[in-house]
Amino acid sequence: MKVAVFSTKPYDRHSLETANSKQTHELIFIESALNTQTAPLAAGCSAVCLFVNDVIDAATLTALAALGVKAIALRCTGFNHVDLTAAAALNLRVARVTVYSPYSVAEFAVGLVQTLNRKIHKAYNRVREGNFSLDGLVGVDLHRRTVGVVGTGKIGMIFAKIMHGFGCQLLGYDLYPNPQFEALGAAHYVEMSELLENSDIISLHCPLTPESYHLINSDTISQMQPGVMLINTSRGGLIDTEAVIDGLKAKIIGGLGLDVYEQEADLFFEDLSNEIIQDDVFERLLTFPNVIVTGHQAFLTEDALSDIAEMTLANLSDFEQGCECVNEIKPKELAKA
């Protein structure tokens, strides 16, 4: 199958070429993101391979279908950026990566917790400047702190296990409780309000759906205890950024670690170091000394990239052979996400 791979970075190309070592598919690597203007680059291809910030709305899907594209392979888990109804109407099959190393994101979330707590980012910069003062670098023991885990699927469970290893008390919230969570000991499910009120650290590990959009907002922030640490390595839209900024200014949020941002499509995965960033809300976030923002890199390990590439190519093979694809997304799945 001839495939146009959009939003290609060097690590994407390496992992996909390695997984495609037998050249099962003809991969055409395109650095540009997919949108209505770049869709013509898929001419002659039977499928496209896309990432989280590609635009997959009805107009783009219509343009792809007109070119003869029959399938869309997402090299990501989330699919909130895909108009599945339009895809179905155009007879375009869509598949995603349902499983890749969950340790990658969970371990990164823990890294954000420790960096914020022990001010590692500040200490690193100080020492490079010859400043060995310890003032302002005081953290707390994680032992016996209460950690709220919102979403206890594969990633949330691994995060919970790691924090349990630190000796933390765990509060969980999930619409579909996982028996493994409470089996950890010192862990139990509570209502969202109780989790917000009693957690020293809150980490988000749930999908973005219409129901979870802006899960963290001015109302939920007002229920948090002063000085709470908030971590998001899931989806940017879970957080109302302006409300979080207000929470930081009011000192309700004592530390914020973000690997995702609700308007990241215009920023992340590109080198903008010589540009003037026009997003004033994002720029305001960066002025806080207790905020760390990374550019959606939590998934970025060799293990995860290999898993993503292999499943993506397997999905493409299923489509090419016309057989059932277990990772295919259909409109009805929107209600289950």
N, C-alpha and C positions, 0 to 999 in steps of 0.2 A: 504494500500500500504506500502510495506517495503522500507524505504528510508535511504540512507547513507548520513548523514549530515557532510560534511567536514568543516575544519577550524573552529571547534567548540570552543567557549570560554564559560566561566561560564554564562555570561549574555545571550548568544544565547540559551543555554540549558534551562535556566529558562524561557525565554519568549516562546520558542517553546513548552516546556512541559505544560506551563500554557494554551497556545492556544489549545493544543492537550489533554486537560483534559479528554475528552471522549474517548481517545485513538483511534481516527479514523484512525490514521496511526501508523505504527511501526517505530519509529525513532531510528536509530543506530548512536550514536554520535561519531565522529572521530576527534581528535584534529589536525591531520595532514592536510596540504593543499592538494588539488587534483593536481596530475600530472601523467605522464605516469607510474612512479614507484609506486604511491599509489593507482592507479585506481583499482588494484585487491581487495582492501579492500571493494569495492562495490559489491563483488560477492554475489549473492542471492537476490540483491535488484532490484526493478523495476524502482527506481528513485534515483537521487542524488540531494542534496541540497547544493548550493555553494555560495561563497562570492566573493568579488571584486578581491582578489589576487590569487584565484585558477586558474590554467592553464587549459584552455578549448580549446586547439588547436585541429587540425585534428587527431594527433596521440593519444591524450587522449580520444577524442570522439570515435575513432575506438576501443580503448581498452574497453571503457564502453559498446559500442554496442555489442562487442563480449561476454560480461558478461551477456547480456540480459537486460541491462538498456534501458528503453524506454522513459524516461522523465528527464528533467533537470529543477529544480526550483531554480532560482536565488533569494537570499534574499537581493537584491540590485536593484537599478534603472538602473544603467549603464550596458551596455552589450557589450562594445567595446572589452572586453577580450574573447568573444565567437566567434568561427568560425562558423557562422550561415550557411554558404554554406555547410560546411562539415556535420553539424548536420542534415540539410535537406536531404542530400544525404544518410545519415544513418538512416533516418526516426526517428530521435530523436526530440521530441517536447521540446521546450524551452519556459519558461515563466519567467517573472520578476515581481518585486514589482513596480508598476507604481505610487503608491501613499502611502506616509507615512507622518507623521507629518512634514510639511514643516517649521514649526516654529523652530524645533530643529536646523536645519542648518542655517536658517536666523538669529536666535538669537545668535548663536555661532559666526557668522561672525561679528555681531555688538560687541560682546564681544572682539574679536580680535582688532577691531578698537579702542575701548576704552582703552584696555590694552596697545596697542602701543602708542596711543596718550597721555595718562596720566601716562605712565611709571609705571603702577601698578605692573608689575613683578619685576621691579627694587626696588620699594618702599617696597614690601613684603620682599625681601631678605635683604634689608638694616635694616629694623626694627628688624628682627630676629637676626641681628648681633649687635644690640644696636646703630645703626647709624640712627639718626633722621634728618640728613641734607637734605635739599630740593634742593640743587644744582643738576642740571642735570635732574630734574623731571618736567620741564616746558612743558605744553601741550598747546593746543589751544581750544577755544570754537568750538564745531561742528556747532553751530548756524550760519547760512548763508554761511557755507562752501559748495562747489560744490562736489557732489558725483556722480560718473559715475557707472551705473549699467549695466553690460554686461550680458544680458539674463534676461528677465522679465516674466518668467514663475511663477509657484507657489512660489518657494523659493525667486526668485529675487523680486517678488512683495511684499512679506512680509518684506524683507530687506528694500526695498524702502519706505514702509509705516513707518517703525520704524525710518529710517533716516529722513523722512519727519516730523515725530514727534519731532525730535531734531531741526527742523527749517532749514534743509538743502535744497539747490537747487539741483534738480535731473536731470541728463542727462541719457538717456537710449539708448541702442543699442540692437536691436533684429531683426532677419530676419523675424519674425512674430510678429509685434507689438501688444501689449495688450492694448485695450482701457482703461482698469482700471488704467494704468500707468499715462497717461496724465490727467486723471480725478482727480488725487491727487492734482493738482495745484502745481505750482513751479516745474513742471516736464514736460519734452518734449523729444521726440526722435531726435537724431542727427546721423550723419555719425560717424563711428568709429574714424576717424581722429580728428573730433571736440571734441568728448568725451575725447580722449587721451590728447589733448592740453589744455583742460579747467577744468579738474577734479583735485580736491585736494585729493580725495580718489577714488580709482577704485576697485570695487568688482566684481569678476567673478562668474556668476551663469548660465553658459551655458554648454551643453553636450560636450563631446569630440568626434569629428568626424574627418575624414581626412581633412576637411576644417578648423576646429578650432584648429588642432594640432599646438602647438607653436604659438598660437595667440599672446602671449606676447613674443616678440623676440627683437633682437637688433634694428630693424627698428622701431617697435612700441614704444619701450622704448625711442628712440631718439625724438619721438613726444610728450612725456610727459613733464609736467612742473617740474622744479627742486623741490625736496622735496615731491613728490607725495607718497601717501601711497597705497600699492597694497595688496589686500586680495584675497586669493583663497581657497574656501571651496568646490570647484566643482570637478575637475579632474586634477591630477598632470600634465598630458601631455599638458594642455593649456599653460604652461609656459616653456620656454627654460631657464633652471636653470642657465646655464653658462652665458647667456646674462643678466639675472637678477643680478648675482654676479657682472658683469661689471657695471651694472646700479647702484648698491649699492656703489661700489668703486668710481664711478664718481659723487656720491651724487645726481643723478637724482631721484633715489628711496630713499625716506627718511624714509620709514618704510615698512616692509614686514611681512605679517601674512599668514602663510601657514598651512592648515590642511591636505593637500595632496601634494604628491611629485611624479615626473614622474618615479622615480626608487624605489618607496615605497615597491614594492612586496618583496624585499629582506630585508626589515627593519620593516615595521609597523606590529602591532598586536603581536609582540613577545618581550620577555624580553631579551635584548642584553646588559644589564648593565655590565656583566662580560666579554663581547667580545670586540675585537678590530674591530671597524667598518671599512670596507675596501672601502667604497664609499667616495673618497676624495672630490667630489663636495658637497655632503651633509655635510661633516664635515666642509668644508669652510663656508657654509651657517651659521653654528652654531657659528662661530667666531664673527659675526657682532652683535654689541650691540642693533641695531634697527631691529632685526629679531626675530620673534617668530615662532617656528614650533611645531605643535602638531600632534599626531599620528593618523590622520583620525578618530577623535572622535566627529565631529560636529553632526553626526546623533544620538549620544548615549544618548538618554533620554528614560525614561520608556515608554512614550507615543509612540515614534517612534518604539521602539523595539516591543511593543505590536502590532502596526499596521503592521509591517514587518512580524511578526510571523503569524498573522491571514491571511494575504493575501497569504503568501507562502503556508500555509496549504490549503487554498481555491483553489489555482492553482493546487496543487497536487490532490485534490479531483476531480477537473474537468478532469484532465488527467486520473485518475483511472476510472472514469465513462464514459470515451470516448466521452465526450461532448465538445462543443466549450468553449475555455478558452479565456476570453476577454483580458487577459494579455499575451497571447502567442506572441512570437516574431517570425517573419518570415523574410527570407533574404531580401525581398523588403523593409523592414523597415529601412534598413541601409541608404537608400537614404533620409529618413525622419528624421533621428535622429538629 
